[in-house]
Amino acid sequence: MVRQSISFTAPNDKWLNSLVESEEYSSKSEVVNDLIRKARERQEQLDKLRAKLIRAEKSGFTNLTMDEIREKAREELRRNGEL
C-alpha cells in the first residue's frame, strides 16, 4: 500500500476522529479509502449513465411514453445486474 501524508481542516479532522472513536472504522486511512471507493463507484455509475444517454441521443426519437421508457431502462438494469 502507498503511504501518503495529507492535511485536513479542523472540522474534517474532528469528523474523521468521531468515526474512528465510534469504532465504525479502525483508522482515518480506512475512512478516507472508503470515501474514495464510494466516489469512484459513483463516477463509474455516472460514466455508464452518460454513455447510455449518448447512445440514446444517437439512436433517434421514439414513440414510447415516459413510463415505457422507464420500464425498459429498469429491465435493462435488472438484466445487467445493476438493479
N, C-alpha and C positions, 0 to 999 in steps of 0.2 A: 504494500500500500504506500502511496506517495504521501509524504508529510508536507503540510503547508502551515504557514503562520498567517492568521487573518485577524483583523480587528473588528470589534463590534461596538455599536453605540451602546450607551448605558442601558436604555430600555430593552434593546435586543439581548444584551448580556443577562439582564435580570430575567427576561422571559426564558432564555435558554437554561439558566440555572434552575428556574422553577420546574421545568420539565424533568431535569435530572434529579432534583430533590424529591419530586413526586414519584420517582422511580419508573416513570413512563419510558424513559431512556436511561441508558447507563452512562452516557457521556455527551458532551456538547458535539463531539465529532459525529456521534450516531444520529443526533438530531439533524445536523447540517446535511449529512449524507442522505437521510430520509427525505428532507426537503428537496434536495437536488434530484433524487429519484422521481419524486412526485412531479416536479417541474418538467423533467424530461418526458415522463409519461404523458403529461398534459400537452407538451409540444408535439409529441408523436401523434396524439389524437387530433390536434389542430391541423397538422400536416396532412393527415388522411382526409379530414373533412375538406380542406382546401382542394386536394386532388379530386375528390368526388364532385365538388362544386364546379371545378374547371371542366371535368368530363361532362357534367350535366349541361353546362353552358354550350359546350361544343356539340352536344347531341341534338340541339334544336328545341323546338317548342313541343308541348304536349297538350292533349285534351283531357288529361286526368284532373280530377278535383284535388284540392289540398289534402283531404282525408285519404284519398287513394295514394297520393304521393307519400304521405307519412307512413301508411301501412306498408307500401313497397320498401321504404327505407328501413322500417323495423324488421321486415322479413329478411332483408339483406344483412342487417346487423346480426340477427339471430343465426343466419346461415354461416356467417363468418366467425361466430363465437364472441362477438363484441357486445352482445346484449343478453 
